[in-house]
């Protein structure tokens, strides 16, 4: 077994259910009743049974239940799923166990169920406090739901809470984003993810854009907002450990960090989940009916398996490492890809270090914090 195979894996489980589809949503999600949820749980169990023998010698140290809206499933679903995974895979004692919740479906009973099931990290999908903006995107969630969620979490002993903030919604302003950030800073939150709205094809938002019904946020406004958010969060002791992710020291998301490291494997279960195992990527079907039917017939839901070539890994290493505050390990890059980036890209790195856009320190190449907002253009030059 290689060193990489010795490193603990992450386990992702996709819950593809939502109340209704948000206009900007590109995830696989369906509105389904508890009977359909039960069929899905049975299919997940079948997939776990199919996979477990391949991981008898491996250990996991993170579980992430994401969606969709995992908090929407009936009471008892998550507890039952947790029992199944604990009895099928090996976990380190201090495994990070995250679940994503939506304030509109997160109840006290579910909170207790999750904690008893071993959940030790909760990610609250707040996105934006402006109910009007959210309603325009078809997202069902009220300020009352959000306040109840944080009251419940703040009054408990639960400490590891994260929240997502969406930036770039049509009509969103700097004030609107900052009021969301300031509200979250008053809660007992240890981690904040700030996401840029992407207008993906095949979404309702894309068709609104094509019909001229919405105006996307200007790049300059976006940049100003990101810089203000960065300033406010850093002032409150958050560390920007990745371009979109801030954490109080010791509260970085272990599971997400695996996605940025091409040497760590993760197993994805559920419809539309994908895995990265020892250099291969596996893609599960995106169709819920196919996923359930395949597993009922004892067939694998994986529809594509591909080997990640050295060239692709090289590109991903540059792109993903430079999005992190740690940066790109130049020694390791040289050892793994037989390329001295400081030599092959000497001119461009010199130009960028002179302009203080990047820095080379202790053999790591890093984008300076002030230039994270334009990181894409910097990364492209280094590929
Ligand atoms: S709640 Fe999340 S996953 Fe569900 S439709 Fe909205 S954006 Fe998509």
Boltz pocket constraint, residues with backbone or C-beta under 6 A from the ligand:
constraints:
  - pocket:
      binder: B
      contacts: [[A, 17], [A, 18], [A, 19], [A, 20], [A, 21], [A, 22], [A, 24], [A, 25], [A, 26], [A, 27], [A, 28], [A, 29], [A, 67], [A, 68], [A, 69], [A, 102], [A, 139]]
      max_distance: 6.0
